[in-house]
Amino acid sequence: MRLSTHSRYGVRAVFDIAFHSAGLETQVKDISRRQGISPRYLEQIFQKLKRGGIVGSKRGPAGGYFLTKKPEQITVAEILQVTEGD
């Protein structure tokens, strides 16, 4: 099975939030720097993940993205379904 770049980066981004955020918001620029992914591309991926209910967001200078569930409750299959579509 071949995964799209959206899916691979989506899994990496969710893992990054789970590993580095400790339940707090994480800014795209930080994820981008750690994962080597363009911030604009990450924003597109996060919009899909947000619509899928995997991440939420908080606006403002101290805002960012956060997981809507505990990391152990999120499956790779769920991320792939949201990023790949039907």
C-alpha positions in Angstrom: 0.0 0.0 0.0 1.4 3.4 -1.0 0.5 6.3 1.2 0.2 9.9 0.0 2.5 12.6 1.4 -0.5 14.1 3.2 -1.0 10.8 5.1 2.7 10.3 6.0 3.1 13.9 7.1 -0.2 13.7 9.0 1.0 10.7 11.0 4.3 12.5 11.7 2.5 15.7 12.8 0.1 13.9 15.1 3.0 12.0 16.6 5.0 15.2 17.1 2.1 16.9 18.9 1.7 13.8 21.2 5.4 13.6 21.9 6.3 17.2 22.4 3.2 19.1 23.6 2.4 17.5 26.9 -1.3 18.3 26.3 -0.7 22.0 25.4 -1.0 23.7 22.1 1.8 23.3 19.6 2.5 25.9 16.9 2.9 24.9 13.3 6.3 26.6 13.0 7.6 24.3 15.8 6.3 21.2 14.2 7.6 22.4 10.8 11.1 22.9 12.2 11.2 19.6 14.0 9.8 17.5 11.1 11.2 19.3 8.1 7.8 20.0 6.6 6.6 23.2 5.0 4.4 25.2 7.3 1.9 25.9 4.5 1.7 22.2 3.7 1.2 21.4 7.4 -1.7 23.9 7.6 -3.5 22.0 4.8 -3.0 18.7 6.6 -4.2 20.2 9.9 -7.4 21.5 8.3 -8.2 17.9 7.3 -7.2 16.6 10.8 -9.4 19.2 12.4 -12.4 18.4 10.2 -11.8 14.7 11.2 -11.9 15.5 14.9 -8.3 14.4 15.5 -6.9 17.9 16.4 -8.4 21.1 17.6 -7.0 24.6 17.4 -6.7 27.7 19.5 -6.2 31.1 17.9 -3.9 33.8 19.0 -0.2 34.4 19.7 0.0 31.6 22.2 -2.3 29.3 20.2 -1.7 26.3 18.1 -3.0 22.8 17.5 -3.7 20.2 20.1 -5.0 16.6 20.2 -8.7 16.2 20.9 -8.2 12.8 22.4 -5.5 11.1 24.4 -2.6 10.0 22.1 -3.2 6.3 22.9 -6.8 6.6 21.6 -5.7 7.8 18.2 -5.0 5.1 15.6 -2.9 5.4 12.5 -5.9 4.0 10.6 -8.0 7.0 11.8 -5.3 9.5 10.6 -5.1 7.7 7.3 -8.8 7.7 6.8 -9.0 11.4 7.5 -6.1 12.4 5.3 -6.8 10.0 2.4 -10.5 10.4 2.3 -12.9 7.6 1.2 
